[in-house]
Amino acid sequence: LSFCEDEKNNLWVGTDGAGLKYWDRKNNKYITYSNSATMDHKLTSNFITGIIRDNNNEIWLSTWAGGVNRMNPKSNTVSYFSCYNPFTRQVEKNIWFVYKDSKNNIWASATNEGSLYLFDRKKNSFILFDLSINNLQCLTETSDGKLLGGNYNSLFIIEKTTRKIVKINIDNQIRCIYE
């Protein structure tokens, strides 16, 4: 379902039910991370829907039914993050993707009527960004710093600083956006 290359040119591969595979290309070895693994390699879900690497070389995973996991390759530790919606008073566990913007902000989108979340580094948690943005399947940043997001039938234009949102009905699923 997903993959990401790290600073050592090794690959993190997210699977649809078999956890996360780390491929050490130089030594041609694999390490498996899963929800049944030992503590160092334990994830909240085996369904890895998205992977990104932040500016600290930490690996962020979006998971189906397990929220967001952050891996620190240096310490070999995994941290777990939920996306709590204060309006529905529910934790959204079906996270379709994580995204890193040009300012190193980490975004997470929940699906199944889920919302868009922004990681607050001071609070060390994901915060609901806007309730009206739901079911995003993709997100990209434009050259002028706006975010474009697509869901099952709409395109969202998101101004991060002013939080102004424009929703354009497309009546088709949007799975990928490229500027």
TILODREN-689684 format. One line per field, with one value per residue: y, z, x of N, C-alpha, C, O in turn. Coordinates in nm, 4 decimals. Layout:
residues N
ny	[Y, ...]
nz	[Z, ...]
nx	[X, ...]
cay	[Y, ...]
caz	[Z, ...]
cax	[X, ...]
cy	[Y, ...]
cz	[Z, ...]
cx	[X, ...]
oy	[Y, ...]
oz	[Z, ...]
ox	[X, ...]
***
This chain:
residues 179
ny	[-0.1215, 0.1202, 0.3080, 0.4212, 0.5884, 0.5925, 0.8008, 0.6527, 0.5274, 0.2974, 0.0961, 0.1422, -0.0485, -0.0550, -0.2777, -0.4472, -0.5724, -0.7341, -0.5980, -0.3825, -0.3627, -0.3439, -0.2834, -0.3402, -0.2450, -0.2632, -0.4841, -0.6638, -0.7478, -0.8041, -0.6505, -0.7059, -0.5272, -0.5395, -0.5824, -0.7942, -0.8268, -0.8126, -0.5732, -0.3667, -0.3712, -0.3416, -0.2524, -0.0647, -0.1600, -0.3876, -0.2953, -0.0808, 0.2205, 0.4540, 0.6143, 0.8346, 1.0319, 1.2475, 1.5676, 1.5065, 1.2574, 1.0685, 0.8138, 0.8176, 0.6555, 0.5915, 0.4118, 0.1534, 0.1181, 0.1616, 0.4157, 0.6564, 0.5863, 0.6577, 0.6157, 0.5987, 0.5621, 0.5723, 0.5222, 0.3018, 0.2938, 0.3023, 0.5274, 0.5982, 0.7549, 0.9081, 1.0268, 1.2436, 1.3434, 1.6192, 1.7007, 1.4829, 1.3271, 1.1024, 0.8723, 0.8638, 0.6000, 0.4963, 0.5825, 0.7270, 0.8481, 0.9982, 1.3116, 1.5276, 1.8665, 2.1604, 2.3034, 2.1198, 2.0288, 1.7807, 1.6036, 1.4270, 1.2190, 1.1016, 0.8464, 0.7170, 0.8941, 1.0567, 1.3135, 1.5889, 1.6198, 1.7935, 1.7732, 1.8756, 1.9859, 2.0937, 2.0043, 1.7420, 1.5836, 1.4960, 1.7366, 1.8319, 1.9781, 2.0952, 2.0510, 2.0398, 1.9338, 1.6302, 1.2745, 1.2673, 1.1506, 1.2083, 1.4458, 1.7431, 1.9916, 2.3164, 2.5343, 2.7882, 2.7463, 2.6553, 2.3902, 2.1175, 1.9018, 1.5897, 1.4093, 1.1692, 1.2966, 1.5653, 1.8570, 2.0152, 2.3304, 2.4538, 2.6990, 2.7221, 2.9023, 3.1037, 2.9431, 2.9313, 2.7696, 2.6276, 2.4488, 2.2412, 2.0809, 1.7848, 1.5478, 1.3040, 1.0541, 1.1589, 1.0654, 1.1314, 1.4198, 1.6512, 1.9230]
nz	[0.0000, 0.0517, 0.0522, 0.1470, 0.1192, 0.3163, 0.4752, 0.4333, 0.1988, 0.2192, 0.2177, 0.3391, 0.3568, 0.3369, 0.4053, 0.3093, 0.5423, 0.6333, 0.7952, 0.8462, 0.6435, 0.6570, 0.4447, 0.4287, 0.2052, 0.1444, 0.2912, 0.2137, 0.3800, 0.5705, 0.8042, 1.0016, 1.1112, 1.3187, 1.4497, 1.6182, 1.6939, 1.8919, 2.1563, 2.0556, 1.7831, 1.7562, 1.6217, 1.5899, 1.4057, 1.1291, 0.8793, 0.6727, 0.5538, 0.4658, 0.4419, 0.5571, 0.5758, 0.8111, 0.8717, 1.0763, 1.0262, 1.1218, 1.0928, 0.9833, 1.0097, 0.8649, 0.9574, 0.9045, 1.1191, 1.3358, 1.3956, 1.4057, 1.3782, 1.4936, 1.4110, 1.5511, 1.4084, 1.5124, 1.7913, 1.7765, 1.8529, 1.8871, 1.8668, 1.9520, 1.8148, 1.8429, 1.6652, 1.7739, 1.7612, 1.8715, 1.8345, 1.7589, 1.9629, 1.9431, 1.8780, 1.5850, 1.4006, 1.1507, 0.9471, 0.6500, 0.5154, 0.5821, 0.5693, 0.4798, 0.4872, 0.3317, 0.5475, 0.7303, 0.8705, 0.9950, 0.8656, 0.8980, 0.7674, 0.8246, 0.7215, 0.6207, 0.6941, 0.8274, 0.9511, 0.8868, 1.0297, 1.2141, 1.3228, 1.6380, 1.7591, 2.0046, 2.1833, 2.1342, 1.9895, 1.7633, 1.6250, 1.5513, 1.2404, 1.0660, 1.0688, 0.8440, 0.6373, 0.5014, 0.4696, 0.3075, 0.0404, -0.0734, -0.0665, -0.1415, -0.1625, -0.2953, -0.5034, -0.4024, -0.1367, -0.0534, 0.0372, -0.1482, -0.1491, -0.2026, -0.2107, -0.2098, -0.3857, -0.4116, -0.4413, -0.2312, -0.1442, 0.0573, 0.2735, 0.4777, 0.6847, 0.7178, 0.7370, 0.5562, 0.3506, 0.0458, -0.1218, -0.3915, -0.5839, -0.7586, -0.8367, -0.8823, -0.7735, -0.6213, -0.6286, -0.6502, -0.6693, -0.8631, -0.9058]
nx	[0.0800, 0.2077, 0.5177, 0.8494, 1.1571, 1.4501, 1.7091, 1.9346, 1.8997, 1.7504, 1.4515, 1.1203, 0.8396, 0.4991, 0.2417, -0.0654, -0.1879, 0.0192, 0.1903, 0.4769, 0.7598, 1.1066, 1.3623, 1.6899, 1.8998, 2.1760, 2.2724, 2.0872, 1.8689, 1.5709, 1.3519, 1.0732, 0.7935, 0.5150, 0.1753, 0.1889, 0.4443, 0.7532, 0.8129, 0.9930, 0.9425, 0.6719, 0.3614, 0.0515, -0.1243, -0.1489, -0.1983, -0.0721, -0.1203, 0.0029, 0.3265, 0.5745, 0.8762, 1.0123, 1.1804, 1.3537, 1.4300, 1.2564, 1.0114, 0.6851, 0.3765, 0.0657, -0.2202, -0.4636, -0.7225, -0.5568, -0.4624, -0.1969, 0.1469, 0.4731, 0.8044, 1.1230, 1.4141, 1.6761, 1.6641, 1.5119, 1.2415, 0.8830, 0.6171, 0.2793, -0.0059, -0.3202, -0.6091, -0.8148, -1.1470, -1.3020, -1.5634, -1.7258, -1.6529, -1.4942, -1.2282, -1.0514, -0.9548, -0.9024, -0.6808, -0.5957, -0.3799, -0.0573, 0.1067, 0.3720, 0.4373, 0.5937, 0.6873, 0.7570, 0.5394, 0.3216, 0.0576, -0.2512, -0.4996, -0.8192, -1.0442, -1.3698, -1.5842, -1.4101, -1.1827, -0.9469, -0.6268, -0.3724, -0.0402, 0.0567, 0.3417, 0.4206, 0.2245, 0.2499, 0.0684, -0.2016, -0.4181, -0.7481, -0.7956, -0.9919, -1.3328, -1.4940, -1.3505, -1.3349, -1.2800, -1.0460, -0.8497, -0.6132, -0.3429, -0.1697, 0.0869, 0.0855, 0.2889, 0.2575, 0.2078, -0.0433, -0.2706, -0.3915, -0.6563, -0.8179, -1.1252, -1.3927, -1.5627, -1.4986, -1.2846, -1.0590, -0.9390, -0.7014, -0.6035, -0.3420, -0.2549, -0.4543, -0.6683, -0.8720, -1.1046, -1.1869, -1.4304, -1.4775, -1.7079, -1.6619, -1.7668, -1.6469, -1.4143, -1.1130, -0.7936, -0.5285, -0.3223, -0.1497, 0.0611]
cay	[0.0000, 0.2426, 0.2897, 0.5420, 0.5663, 0.6682, 0.8742, 0.5552, 0.4655, 0.1740, 0.1124, 0.1046, -0.0932, -0.0784, -0.3820, -0.4533, -0.6783, -0.8066, -0.5079, -0.2955, -0.4300, -0.2561, -0.3502, -0.2925, -0.2794, -0.2974, -0.6201, -0.7426, -0.8083, -0.7459, -0.6514, -0.6921, -0.4623, -0.5785, -0.5685, -0.9122, -0.8325, -0.7748, -0.4309, -0.2783, -0.3747, -0.3541, -0.1474, -0.0728, -0.2254, -0.4470, -0.2348, 0.0444, 0.2902, 0.5614, 0.6287, 0.9515, 1.0575, 1.3903, 1.6285, 1.4443, 1.1191, 0.9775, 0.7549, 0.8283, 0.5571, 0.5935, 0.2729, 0.1240, 0.0677, 0.1742, 0.5525, 0.6942, 0.5388, 0.7275, 0.5325, 0.6647, 0.4584, 0.5767, 0.4539, 0.1840, 0.2995, 0.3369, 0.6047, 0.5843, 0.8778, 0.8979, 1.1462, 1.2589, 1.4437, 1.6707, 1.7212, 1.3524, 1.2647, 0.9698, 0.8594, 0.8133, 0.5045, 0.4612, 0.6929, 0.6885, 0.8895, 1.1033, 1.3989, 1.6292, 1.9835, 2.2265, 2.3557, 2.0005, 1.9957, 1.6465, 1.5990, 1.2925, 1.2225, 0.9841, 0.8205, 0.6699, 1.0174, 1.1111, 1.4521, 1.6206, 1.6532, 1.8514, 1.7368, 1.9868, 1.9385, 2.1359, 1.9159, 1.6052, 1.5138, 1.5442, 1.8261, 1.8470, 2.1013, 2.1520, 1.9474, 2.0347, 1.8591, 1.4904, 1.1622, 1.2938, 1.0367, 1.2568, 1.5833, 1.7934, 2.1333, 2.3911, 2.6188, 2.9073, 2.7069, 2.6029, 2.2462, 2.0684, 1.7697, 1.5306, 1.2984, 1.0863, 1.3754, 1.7081, 1.9101, 2.1159, 2.4228, 2.4844, 2.7954, 2.6743, 3.0059, 3.1688, 2.8344, 2.9462, 2.6461, 2.6291, 2.3128, 2.2364, 1.9494, 1.7276, 1.4317, 1.1872, 1.0343, 1.2165, 0.9792, 1.1879, 1.5563, 1.6920, 2.0605]
caz	[0.0000, 0.0668, 0.0731, 0.1714, 0.1255, 0.4259, 0.4428, 0.3970, 0.0747, 0.2466, 0.1934, 0.4315, 0.2716, 0.4112, 0.3397, 0.3321, 0.6369, 0.6795, 0.8719, 0.7821, 0.6117, 0.6387, 0.3592, 0.4324, 0.0700, 0.1415, 0.3432, 0.1610, 0.4924, 0.6026, 0.9410, 0.9980, 1.2227, 1.3108, 1.5771, 1.7010, 1.7157, 2.0240, 2.1854, 1.9677, 1.6479, 1.7666, 1.5645, 1.6311, 1.2997, 1.0214, 0.7539, 0.6654, 0.4386, 0.4211, 0.5100, 0.5225, 0.6592, 0.8419, 0.8676, 1.1812, 0.9790, 1.1847, 0.9971, 1.0251, 0.9443, 0.8836, 0.9604, 0.9075, 1.2489, 1.4386, 1.4113, 1.3497, 1.4492, 1.4572, 1.4428, 1.5612, 1.3709, 1.5951, 1.9189, 1.7453, 1.9324, 1.8168, 1.9449, 1.8979, 1.8208, 1.7997, 1.6079, 1.8493, 1.7104, 1.9870, 1.8021, 1.7666, 2.0851, 1.9079, 1.8216, 1.4483, 1.3884, 1.0105, 0.8901, 0.5131, 0.4797, 0.6520, 0.4687, 0.5331, 0.3994, 0.3190, 0.6789, 0.8129, 0.9426, 0.9663, 0.8512, 0.8919, 0.7256, 0.8557, 0.6239, 0.6789, 0.7542, 0.9121, 0.9296, 0.8654, 1.1545, 1.2064, 1.4409, 1.7213, 1.8213, 2.1452, 2.2593, 2.0963, 1.9530, 1.6462, 1.6558, 1.4404, 1.1664, 1.0247, 1.0629, 0.7125, 0.5437, 0.5412, 0.3795, 0.2082, -0.0153, -0.1147, -0.0270, -0.1961, -0.1378, -0.4168, -0.4951, -0.3222, 0.0027, -0.0231, 0.0274, -0.2295, -0.1036, -0.2761, -0.1471, -0.2983, -0.4854, -0.4013, -0.4305, -0.1261, -0.1478, 0.1988, 0.3101, 0.6102, 0.7873, 0.7418, 0.7504, 0.4572, 0.2762, -0.0680, -0.1610, -0.5275, -0.6149, -0.8825, -0.8622, -0.9089, -0.6715, -0.6468, -0.5608, -0.6609, -0.7206, -0.9009, -0.9567]
cax	[0.0000, 0.2861, 0.6605, 0.9259, 1.3004, 1.5104, 1.8316, 2.0378, 1.8508, 1.6786, 1.3086, 1.0138, 0.7294, 0.3757, 0.1623, -0.2091, -0.2195, 0.1379, 0.2749, 0.5751, 0.8857, 1.2218, 1.4592, 1.8281, 1.9445, 2.3186, 2.2896, 1.9755, 1.7974, 1.4413, 1.3005, 0.9283, 0.7253, 0.3739, 0.1048, 0.2165, 0.5891, 0.8014, 0.7931, 1.0696, 0.8883, 0.5266, 0.2776, -0.0892, -0.2016, -0.0700, -0.2414, 0.0035, -0.1774, 0.0905, 0.4556, 0.6559, 0.9941, 1.0174, 1.3135, 1.4346, 1.4453, 1.1613, 0.9191, 0.5452, 0.2915, -0.0788, -0.2645, -0.6055, -0.7676, -0.4547, -0.4155, -0.0674, 0.2659, 0.5965, 0.9193, 1.2517, 1.5111, 1.7976, 1.6382, 1.4309, 1.1192, 0.7605, 0.5202, 0.1440, -0.0839, -0.4589, -0.6698, -0.9382, -1.2389, -1.3754, -1.7050, -1.7927, -1.6000, -1.4447, -1.0945, -1.0566, -0.8448, -0.8785, -0.6042, -0.5658, -0.2456, 0.0153, 0.1665, 0.4637, 0.4404, 0.7236, 0.7275, 0.7751, 0.4167, 0.2719, -0.0881, -0.3087, -0.6391, -0.9004, -1.1489, -1.4962, -1.6380, -1.3048, -1.1417, -0.8058, -0.5585, -0.2390, 0.0373, 0.1018, 0.4662, 0.4256, 0.1355, 0.2837, -0.0549, -0.2730, -0.5300, -0.8419, -0.7698, -1.1198, -1.4356, -1.5589, -1.2654, -1.3515, -1.2544, -0.9421, -0.7772, -0.4826, -0.3116, -0.0444, 0.1099, 0.1144, 0.4087, 0.2263, 0.1884, -0.1770, -0.2881, -0.5021, -0.6957, -0.9288, -1.1963, -1.4741, -1.6352, -1.4676, -1.1498, -1.0491, -0.8260, -0.6844, -0.4999, -0.3020, -0.2424, -0.5843, -0.7651, -0.9785, -1.1222, -1.2789, -1.4664, -1.5301, -1.7644, -1.6098, -1.8527, -1.5633, -1.3119, -0.9816, -0.6967, -0.3946, -0.3183, -0.0150, 0.0619]
cy	[0.1266, 0.2081, 0.4244, 0.5032, 0.6496, 0.7334, 0.7817, 0.4814, 0.3270, 0.2015, 0.0646, 0.0720, -0.1265, -0.1753, -0.3730, -0.5742, -0.7551, -0.7144, -0.4228, -0.3739, -0.3241, -0.3337, -0.2774, -0.3366, -0.3275, -0.4423, -0.7162, -0.8207, -0.7326, -0.7538, -0.6282, -0.6275, -0.4980, -0.5598, -0.6916, -0.9265, -0.8000, -0.6229, -0.3384, -0.2677, -0.3794, -0.2301, -0.1649, -0.1434, -0.2831, -0.3896, -0.0939, 0.1183, 0.4014, 0.5681, 0.7570, 0.9580, 1.2075, 1.4408, 1.5768, 1.2987, 1.0200, 0.9345, 0.7572, 0.7317, 0.5893, 0.4487, 0.2648, 0.0574, 0.0798, 0.3146, 0.5767, 0.6401, 0.6219, 0.6430, 0.6180, 0.5588, 0.4575, 0.5004, 0.3258, 0.1769, 0.3420, 0.4135, 0.5966, 0.7142, 0.8505, 1.0308, 1.1589, 1.3738, 1.4948, 1.6923, 1.5907, 1.2776, 1.1211, 0.9791, 0.7982, 0.7271, 0.4688, 0.5787, 0.6508, 0.7318, 0.9860, 1.1822, 1.5002, 1.7454, 2.0487, 2.2855, 2.2433, 1.9742, 1.8572, 1.6499, 1.4536, 1.3059, 1.0903, 0.9695, 0.7570, 0.7820, 1.0797, 1.2484, 1.4646, 1.6715, 1.7064, 1.8167, 1.8627, 1.9379, 1.9782, 2.0445, 1.7683, 1.5222, 1.5734, 1.6223, 1.8353, 1.9808, 2.1691, 2.0389, 1.9327, 1.9606, 1.7129, 1.3941, 1.1872, 1.1645, 1.0766, 1.4024, 1.6208, 1.9419, 2.2010, 2.4799, 2.7462, 2.8722, 2.6608, 2.4507, 2.2179, 1.9276, 1.7195, 1.4192, 1.2263, 1.1659, 1.5234, 1.7353, 2.0198, 2.1996, 2.4792, 2.5844, 2.7684, 2.7835, 3.0721, 3.0681, 2.8522, 2.8196, 2.6684, 2.4844, 2.3189, 2.0943, 1.9051, 1.6126, 1.3099, 1.1765, 1.0967, 1.1373, 1.0374, 1.3270, 1.5919, 1.8335, 2.0686]
cz	[0.0000, 0.0805, 0.0894, 0.1761, 0.2393, 0.3819, 0.4039, 0.2685, 0.0962, 0.2318, 0.3104, 0.3429, 0.3602, 0.3371, 0.3797, 0.4202, 0.6912, 0.7502, 0.7859, 0.7620, 0.5917, 0.5610, 0.3649, 0.3006, 0.0659, 0.1838, 0.2928, 0.2720, 0.5181, 0.7522, 0.9292, 1.1264, 1.2084, 1.4462, 1.6651, 1.7328, 1.8607, 2.0386, 2.0896, 1.8280, 1.6460, 1.7123, 1.6115, 1.5279, 1.1966, 0.8843, 0.7458, 0.5384, 0.3854, 0.5044, 0.4624, 0.6167, 0.6834, 0.8401, 0.9767, 1.1477, 1.0569, 1.0793, 1.0568, 0.9426, 0.9698, 0.8738, 0.9565, 1.0411, 1.3587, 1.4564, 1.3424, 1.4397, 1.4011, 1.5040, 1.4465, 1.5298, 1.4571, 1.7251, 1.9000, 1.8317, 1.8451, 1.9131, 1.8747, 1.9175, 1.7725, 1.7386, 1.6713, 1.7918, 1.8272, 1.9600, 1.8097, 1.8949, 2.0598, 1.8559, 1.6831, 1.4255, 1.2442, 0.9392, 0.7517, 0.4685, 0.5824, 0.5434, 0.5389, 0.4354, 0.4026, 0.4502, 0.7793, 0.9050, 0.8998, 0.9722, 0.8477, 0.8556, 0.7572, 0.7484, 0.6949, 0.7620, 0.8511, 0.8672, 0.9064, 0.9958, 1.1255, 1.3352, 1.5107, 1.7982, 1.9680, 2.2329, 2.2342, 2.0658, 1.8259, 1.6907, 1.5314, 1.3723, 1.1267, 1.0039, 0.9237, 0.6078, 0.5846, 0.4286, 0.2749, 0.1692, -0.0583, -0.0723, -0.0927, -0.1666, -0.2685, -0.3956, -0.4151, -0.1779, 0.0410, -0.0283, -0.0636, -0.1833, -0.1830, -0.1974, -0.2514, -0.4062, -0.4878, -0.3986, -0.3238, -0.1501, -0.0069, 0.2163, 0.4558, 0.7165, 0.8189, 0.7694, 0.6604, 0.3726, 0.1654, -0.1074, -0.2986, -0.5535, -0.7529, -0.9293, -0.9122, -0.7973, -0.7156, -0.5624, -0.5612, -0.7198, -0.7473, -0.9558, -1.0786]
cx	[0.0834, 0.4336, 0.7280, 1.0735, 1.3577, 1.6414, 1.9462, 2.0032, 1.7916, 1.5296, 1.2239, 0.8941, 0.6095, 0.2865, 0.0146, -0.2413, -0.1003, 0.2368, 0.3662, 0.7038, 0.9927, 1.3263, 1.5918, 1.8903, 2.0902, 2.3409, 2.1820, 1.9042, 1.6684, 1.4155, 1.1509, 0.8791, 0.5775, 0.3066, 0.1208, 0.3652, 0.6247, 0.7910, 0.8681, 1.0096, 0.7363, 0.4559, 0.1345, -0.1759, -0.1056, -0.1048, -0.1814, -0.0383, -0.0887, 0.2170, 0.5220, 0.7764, 0.9996, 1.1617, 1.4070, 1.4654, 1.3600, 1.0601, 0.7784, 0.4613, 0.1448, -0.1245, -0.4166, -0.6353, -0.6627, -0.3995, -0.2822, 0.0436, 0.3840, 0.7139, 1.0445, 1.3577, 1.6377, 1.7778, 1.5575, 1.3053, 1.0017, 0.6703, 0.3851, 0.0680, -0.2254, -0.5017, -0.8079, -1.0203, -1.3226, -1.5242, -1.7836, -1.7567, -1.5551, -1.3014, -1.1100, -0.9330, -0.8104, -0.8132, -0.5549, -0.4268, -0.1890, 0.0878, 0.2553, 0.4660, 0.5791, 0.7746, 0.7513, 0.6558, 0.3717, 0.1194, -0.1317, -0.4557, -0.7070, -1.0078, -1.2685, -1.5587, -1.5391, -1.2598, -0.9914, -0.7449, -0.4186, -0.1654, 0.0874, 0.2244, 0.4770, 0.3407, 0.1656, 0.1588, -0.1144, -0.3954, -0.6178, -0.8167, -0.9003, -1.2195, -1.4961, -1.4765, -1.2719, -1.3154, -1.1463, -0.8713, -0.6360, -0.4672, -0.1791, -0.0345, 0.1464, 0.2368, 0.3835, 0.1883, 0.0494, -0.1737, -0.4059, -0.5319, -0.8137, -0.9930, -1.2816, -1.5458, -1.5991, -1.3183, -1.1528, -0.9243, -0.8141, -0.5710, -0.4647, -0.3041, -0.3764, -0.6952, -0.8880, -0.9832, -1.2247, -1.3029, -1.5317, -1.5802, -1.7171, -1.6988, -1.7760, -1.4610, -1.1800, -0.8815, -0.5555, -0.4051, -0.1733, -0.0230, 0.1526]
oy	[0.2307, 0.0959, 0.5281, 0.3987, 0.7650, 0.7228, 0.8275, 0.3838, 0.2476, 0.3169, -0.0384, 0.1553, -0.2138, -0.1566, -0.3003, -0.6660, -0.8333, -0.7485, -0.3947, -0.4428, -0.2269, -0.4379, -0.1667, -0.4525, -0.4209, -0.5149, -0.8351, -0.9413, -0.6130, -0.8509, -0.5405, -0.6674, -0.4880, -0.5257, -0.6929, -1.0262, -0.7649, -0.5530, -0.2388, -0.1651, -0.4171, -0.1176, -0.2691, -0.1828, -0.2332, -0.4308, 0.0002, 0.0822, 0.4402, 0.5327, 0.7852, 0.8968, 1.2863, 1.3650, 1.6007, 1.2254, 0.9003, 1.0104, 0.7058, 0.7267, 0.6118, 0.3721, 0.3561, -0.0478, 0.0167, 0.3322, 0.5242, 0.6476, 0.6531, 0.6040, 0.6990, 0.4750, 0.3527, 0.4226, 0.2502, 0.0697, 0.4088, 0.3708, 0.5892, 0.7765, 0.7795, 1.1338, 1.0948, 1.4856, 1.4209, 1.7014, 1.5883, 1.1788, 1.0317, 1.0797, 0.6942, 0.7762, 0.4170, 0.6627, 0.5525, 0.6606, 1.0475, 1.1277, 1.5528, 1.7276, 1.9984, 2.3145, 2.2682, 1.9052, 1.8207, 1.6935, 1.3672, 1.3928, 0.9828, 1.0681, 0.7450, 0.7675, 1.1476, 1.2939, 1.3655, 1.7556, 1.6698, 1.8293, 1.9465, 1.8582, 1.9050, 2.0110, 1.6807, 1.4079, 1.6855, 1.5810, 1.8453, 2.0850, 2.2885, 1.9436, 1.8251, 1.9281, 1.6752, 1.4279, 1.1334, 1.0814, 0.9910, 1.4722, 1.5393, 2.0095, 2.1498, 2.4981, 2.8066, 2.9589, 2.6298, 2.3908, 2.2860, 1.8431, 1.7972, 1.3440, 1.2231, 1.1093, 1.6003, 1.6509, 2.1071, 2.1454, 2.5446, 2.5579, 2.7889, 2.7595, 3.0940, 3.1037, 2.7950, 2.7689, 2.7208, 2.4068, 2.3920, 1.9986, 1.9781, 1.5836, 1.2224, 1.2760, 1.0880, 1.1423, 0.9968, 1.3512, 1.5663, 1.8613, 2.1758]
oz	[-0.0463, 0.1153, 0.0518, 0.2300, 0.2573, 0.2656, 0.3470, 0.2330, 0.0024, 0.2332, 0.3720, 0.2629, 0.4467, 0.2186, 0.4717, 0.3787, 0.7851, 0.7638, 0.6695, 0.8526, 0.5189, 0.6064, 0.3128, 0.2858, -0.0071, 0.1212, 0.3246, 0.2610, 0.4910, 0.8182, 0.8549, 1.2362, 1.0994, 1.5449, 1.7773, 1.7915, 1.9412, 1.9413, 2.0456, 1.7618, 1.5448, 1.7516, 1.6672, 1.5581, 1.1792, 0.7837, 0.8050, 0.4284, 0.2695, 0.6223, 0.3426, 0.7235, 0.5891, 0.8103, 0.9704, 1.2303, 1.0575, 0.9879, 1.1663, 0.8202, 1.0841, 0.7918, 0.9990, 1.0723, 1.4636, 1.5257, 1.2339, 1.5622, 1.2825, 1.6204, 1.3571, 1.6146, 1.4732, 1.7654, 1.9949, 1.8782, 1.7431, 2.0266, 1.7520, 2.0233, 1.6743, 1.7589, 1.6291, 1.7757, 1.8781, 2.0542, 1.8612, 1.9310, 2.1421, 1.7982, 1.6664, 1.4308, 1.2173, 0.8794, 0.7375, 0.3921, 0.6594, 0.4396, 0.6443, 0.3166, 0.4680, 0.4623, 0.8991, 1.0061, 0.7827, 1.0712, 0.8001, 0.9065, 0.7215, 0.6923, 0.8174, 0.8819, 0.9459, 0.7583, 0.9062, 1.0640, 1.0264, 1.4443, 1.4489, 1.8912, 2.0476, 2.3444, 2.3035, 2.1094, 1.7865, 1.7816, 1.4196, 1.4378, 1.1513, 0.9306, 0.8886, 0.5007, 0.6900, 0.3104, 0.1644, 0.2536, -0.0775, -0.0460, -0.0985, -0.1481, -0.3444, -0.2827, -0.3649, -0.1041, 0.1578, -0.0899, -0.0571, -0.1787, -0.2257, -0.1267, -0.3691, -0.5079, -0.5596, -0.3599, -0.3265, -0.1737, 0.0424, 0.1786, 0.5457, 0.8279, 0.9358, 0.8188, 0.6860, 0.3285, 0.1885, -0.1243, -0.3197, -0.5459, -0.8511, -1.0487, -0.9771, -0.7343, -0.8320, -0.4395, -0.4805, -0.8092, -0.6651, -1.0431, -1.1372]
ox	[0.0368, 0.4702, 0.6733, 1.1099, 1.3186, 1.6804, 2.0452, 2.0694, 1.7834, 1.4867, 1.2514, 0.8515, 0.6167, 0.2588, -0.0228, -0.3121, -0.1151, 0.3543, 0.3374, 0.7507, 0.9727, 1.3736, 1.6054, 1.9291, 2.1233, 2.4181, 2.1845, 1.8820, 1.6581, 1.4525, 1.1070, 0.9176, 0.5210, 0.3717, 0.0703, 0.4073, 0.5384, 0.7629, 0.8106, 1.0250, 0.6772, 0.4865, 0.0997, -0.2886, 0.0056, -0.0471, -0.2341, 0.0036, -0.1033, 0.2168, 0.5257, 0.7768, 0.9925, 1.2541, 1.5276, 1.5199, 1.3888, 1.0278, 0.7552, 0.4735, 0.1048, -0.0737, -0.4875, -0.5794, -0.6759, -0.2993, -0.2571, 0.0347, 0.3944, 0.7221, 1.0690, 1.3883, 1.7002, 1.8643, 1.5368, 1.2666, 1.0188, 0.6491, 0.3784, 0.0760, -0.2470, -0.4373, -0.9041, -0.9713, -1.4069, -1.6029, -1.8954, -1.8206, -1.5747, -1.2601, -1.1738, -0.8202, -0.7020, -0.8804, -0.4823, -0.3617, -0.2627, 0.1254, 0.2195, 0.4927, 0.6704, 0.8936, 0.7644, 0.6694, 0.3824, 0.0605, -0.0582, -0.5264, -0.6588, -1.0555, -1.2678, -1.5826, -1.5786, -1.2947, -0.9184, -0.8034, -0.3554, -0.2211, 0.1531, 0.2124, 0.5358, 0.3804, 0.1138, 0.1453, -0.0822, -0.4675, -0.5674, -0.8163, -0.9177, -1.1931, -1.5445, -1.5277, -1.2206, -1.3200, -1.1542, -0.8380, -0.5497, -0.5651, -0.0870, -0.1357, 0.2286, 0.2823, 0.4783, 0.1414, 0.0257, -0.0855, -0.5082, -0.4425, -0.8991, -0.9259, -1.2457, -1.5859, -1.6630, -1.2374, -1.2396, -0.8163, -0.9060, -0.4569, -0.5463, -0.3508, -0.4080, -0.8022, -0.9939, -0.8801, -1.3337, -1.2088, -1.6285, -1.5031, -1.7304, -1.7051, -1.8334, -1.4252, -1.1412, -0.8851, -0.4718, -0.4862, -0.0853, -0.1052, 0.1677]
***
